[in-house]
Amino acid sequence: MELRDKEIIQTNNEIIDSSGAETNSAPEAKKRTRNPIKRMKEGGLFNLPFKILLWSFAFSVLIYLVSRFLSSFAEFWTKYPAQAIRFVLAKLTGWFPFSLAECMLISIPILALAYIIASSVSTKRDESDKNFYRWIRPLVSVILVIATLFFAAFGPAYSRRKLSDNLGIERAAVSAEELYSTAEKVSAEADGIIANIDFDASGASVMPYSYNELVDKMNDAFERYAAGADYISHFDSNPKAIALSEPMTYTHISGVYTFMTGESNINTNYPDFLIPFTMAHEMAHQRGIAREDEANFVAFLVCIDSNDDYIRYSGYANMINYLDSALSKADSELYKSFLQNKLQREIYNEFVSYSAFFDKYRDSTASDIAGGVNDVFLQSQGQQAGTRSYGLVVDLAVAYYK
């Protein structure tokens, strides 16, 4: 951007201002137009910190591209160097009792407006390249930091070995009968802990402890599970409860992992039975499980491996929810048979209560926008099913229970 007080008219090789007076600045104008890199250097854009950031960005892009073509490299990078970055981010932001990512999201409109006003006023007062690049540098730097963190810390995880390979199971297309059989097995396992779960008058289960206590229990569950899994490592983290959870429910988002801050963010407005499973899902992302169906299945495995009954119940109930949803689309008669003969009345009532809760948020423009953006992003990372990939967890469940 280069601002001028006078209108300049170029005629042949001479520059004439609007008053008709000649000026001999043509060579300088051409030089400044034809050498943008030199102008940026002379303007002070490429100071040492900015150069370091540019090289870091370039290196992260290289890492990401190699990961897209070599899954073995992506596996190594995700498990070790990228894990170190995610660990540091999680520890640095974990000290804050609130979600930094949420604060950033809320403050973006205010900060953007303030930046536009301040930079516009400044560049009108001082039209020099140096002042212009002084304002451009922080904006470009923020974009580069965000991109670098994605390419280096989280993006390669989309190209790592498939979870089915790490678990030693064979994933394949599933039939309605296999969905029914798997749902029956999961329901049978849940039957052993139903008596230990409290339910309210609406049929919804009640988590018997506070959110902070759940965080401690979920960290214990991950530590317990990771001890026997070589594809995922454990570190204690602090999943953040989203302050604006109720408005966020209109987007149909129950949780989100923010790679820029390393935080797992949980929508606490959802019914209790969803919260442990959602927390496990986002913590799985935090530990390098990027694909949504795989994060769902890791969440299931972590939950049912817990020594806490309610966390185990959350794992079973959420997996049954995915399985019977898939079964209802695959074979309506088998779906009805499962509900009538195999599903515990308590879990059925849980789902009825959840459906009643969700009626308020079911149809919303916010969910259409959020879903569309998420769908495009997931497809860009190789998940061709987009947002439907969440439900593909049933394929893993069927293969696992075989």
Secondary structure, DSSP 8 states (H G I E B T S, - for coil): ----SS-EEEETTEEEETTS-EES-HHHHHHHHH-HHHHHHHTT---HHHHHHHHHHHHHHHHHHHHHH-HHHHHHHHHTHHHHHHHHHHHHHHTSSS-HHHHHHHHHHHHHHHHHHHHHHHHHH---HHHHHHHHHHHHHHHHHHHHHIIIIIGGGGGS--HHHHHT-------HHHHHHHHHHHHHHHHTTGGG--B-TTS-B--SS-HHHHHHHHHHHHHHHHTT-TT--------EE-TTHHHHGGGT--EEEETTTTEEEE-TTS-GGGHHHHHHHHHHHHTT--SHHHHHHHHHHHHHTSS-HHHHHHHHHHHHHHHHHHHHHH-HHHHHHHHHHTS-HHHHHHHHHHHHHHTTTSS-HHHHHHHHHHHHHHHHTT-TTGGGGGGGHHHHHHHHH-
